[in-house]
Amino acid sequence: MQSKGDNYTMLDIKVGKNFKLSNFTCRCGCGEVLYTPSLVEALDDLQERFQREVVVTSGFRCEKRNKEVGGVPDSLHLTGQAVDFIVRGVSPAKVVQYLSDYDGGVGEYERHVHIDSGLKKRWKGEYAS
């Protein structure tokens, strides 16, 4: 870590072929981050498969952020075990189809896909984690 007065600034290190730690940092500005390496591997695989940029829209969430976005109280985002993302130019339905053998949770939403390292389950649009 780098010192910045009495505060610390996290180095934006690479955590996969195509991702940095900042991709998974809480979006509220608190600076907290947790991530699961197997999720990063899955995202790297998707980017390689579709040859399109994968954009993380929600990685780790602190409790405050999780409440702000309407996440469930036991969301896997709170422990860095869930990621919401888009694959630019590819429909969520096509991404979910490719993830049919993924060994975790997969949620298909109108504009994004959710994956997590929890139990293998599938849902469309309603389930929130």
C-alpha positions as CSV (number, residue, x, y, z in Angstrom):
1,M,0.0,0.0,0.0
2,Q,1.1,3.6,-0.6
3,S,0.9,6.1,2.2
4,K,-1.1,9.3,1.6
5,G,-1.1,11.4,4.7
6,D,-3.0,9.5,7.4
7,N,-4.9,7.5,4.8
8,Y,-3.9,4.7,2.5
9,T,-4.4,4.4,-1.2
10,M,-4.7,0.8,-2.5
11,L,-2.5,-0.1,-5.5
12,D,-4.6,-1.2,-8.4
13,I,-3.1,-4.6,-8.9
14,K,-4.0,-7.0,-11.7
15,V,-6.1,-9.9,-10.4
16,G,-6.8,-11.8,-13.7
17,K,-5.8,-11.6,-17.3
18,N,-8.2,-8.7,-17.9
19,F,-9.1,-7.3,-14.5
20,K,-7.7,-5.1,-11.7
21,L,-8.6,-5.0,-8.1
22,S,-10.6,-1.8,-8.7
23,N,-13.1,-3.7,-10.9
24,F,-14.3,-5.5,-7.7
25,T,-14.1,-2.6,-5.2
26,C,-17.3,-1.4,-3.6
27,R,-18.9,1.4,-5.6
28,C,-19.9,3.6,-2.6
29,G,-16.4,5.0,-2.3
30,C,-15.5,3.3,1.0
31,G,-12.6,1.6,-0.8
32,E,-13.4,-1.9,0.6
33,V,-12.8,-4.9,-1.6
34,L,-13.0,-8.6,-1.5
35,Y,-13.1,-10.9,-4.5
36,T,-13.1,-14.6,-5.3
37,P,-10.4,-15.8,-7.8
38,S,-12.6,-18.4,-9.4
39,L,-15.1,-15.6,-10.4
40,V,-12.3,-13.6,-12.0
41,E,-11.3,-16.8,-13.9
42,A,-14.9,-17.2,-15.1
43,L,-15.0,-13.6,-16.3
44,D,-11.6,-13.9,-18.0
45,D,-13.0,-17.1,-19.7
46,L,-16.1,-15.2,-20.9
47,Q,-14.0,-12.4,-22.4
48,E,-11.8,-14.9,-24.2
49,R,-14.9,-16.9,-25.4
50,F,-16.8,-13.9,-26.8
51,Q,-13.8,-11.7,-27.7
52,R,-15.7,-8.8,-26.1
53,E,-15.0,-6.6,-23.1
54,V,-16.5,-7.9,-19.8
55,V,-17.5,-5.0,-17.6
56,V,-18.1,-5.6,-13.9
57,T,-21.1,-3.5,-12.8
58,S,-21.1,-4.7,-9.1
59,G,-18.5,-6.7,-7.3
60,F,-17.9,-6.5,-3.6
61,R,-20.5,-4.4,-1.7
62,C,-20.2,-3.1,1.8
63,E,-23.4,-3.3,3.9
64,K,-24.3,0.3,3.3
65,R,-24.0,-0.1,-0.5
66,N,-25.9,-3.4,-0.5
67,K,-28.8,-1.7,1.3
68,E,-28.6,1.3,-1.2
69,V,-29.0,-1.0,-4.2
70,G,-31.7,-3.2,-2.7
71,G,-29.5,-6.3,-2.2
72,V,-30.7,-9.1,0.1
73,P,-29.3,-9.1,3.6
74,D,-27.2,-12.2,3.1
75,S,-26.0,-11.3,-0.4
76,L,-22.9,-13.0,-1.6
77,H,-21.7,-9.6,-2.8
78,L,-21.0,-8.8,0.9
79,T,-18.3,-11.5,1.0
80,G,-16.8,-10.9,-2.5
81,Q,-18.4,-14.1,-3.8
82,A,-20.7,-12.6,-6.4
83,V,-20.3,-10.4,-9.5
84,D,-22.8,-8.6,-11.7
85,F,-21.5,-7.8,-15.2
86,I,-22.2,-7.3,-18.9
87,V,-20.4,-8.6,-21.9
88,R,-20.4,-5.7,-24.4
89,G,-22.4,-6.5,-27.5
90,V,-23.6,-9.9,-26.2
91,S,-27.1,-10.4,-24.7
92,P,-27.4,-11.7,-21.2
93,A,-29.4,-14.7,-22.5
94,K,-26.4,-15.7,-24.7
95,V,-24.0,-15.3,-21.9
96,V,-26.2,-17.4,-19.5
97,Q,-26.5,-20.1,-22.2
98,Y,-22.7,-20.3,-22.4
99,L,-22.6,-20.6,-18.6
100,S,-25.0,-23.6,-18.5
101,D,-22.3,-25.8,-16.9
102,Y,-21.1,-23.1,-14.4
103,D,-20.8,-24.6,-11.0
104,G,-22.4,-21.8,-9.0
105,G,-25.3,-19.3,-9.1
106,V,-26.2,-17.7,-12.4
107,G,-28.8,-15.0,-12.7
108,E,-30.1,-13.6,-16.0
109,Y,-31.4,-10.0,-15.9
110,E,-32.6,-7.7,-18.6
111,R,-29.3,-5.8,-18.8
112,H,-26.7,-7.9,-16.9
113,V,-25.7,-11.3,-15.7
114,H,-24.9,-12.3,-12.1
115,I,-22.6,-15.1,-11.1
116,D,-21.6,-16.3,-7.7
117,S,-19.7,-19.0,-6.0
118,G,-22.6,-20.3,-4.0
119,L,-24.8,-23.3,-4.7
120,K,-25.5,-24.2,-8.3
121,K,-28.8,-22.5,-9.2
122,R,-30.3,-20.6,-12.0
123,W,-32.9,-17.7,-12.1
124,K,-34.2,-15.0,-14.4
125,G,-34.7,-11.4,-13.3
126,E,-36.4,-11.8,-10.0
127,Y,-33.8,-13.3,-7.6
128,A,-31.5,-10.8,-6.0
129,S,-28.2,-11.7,-4.2
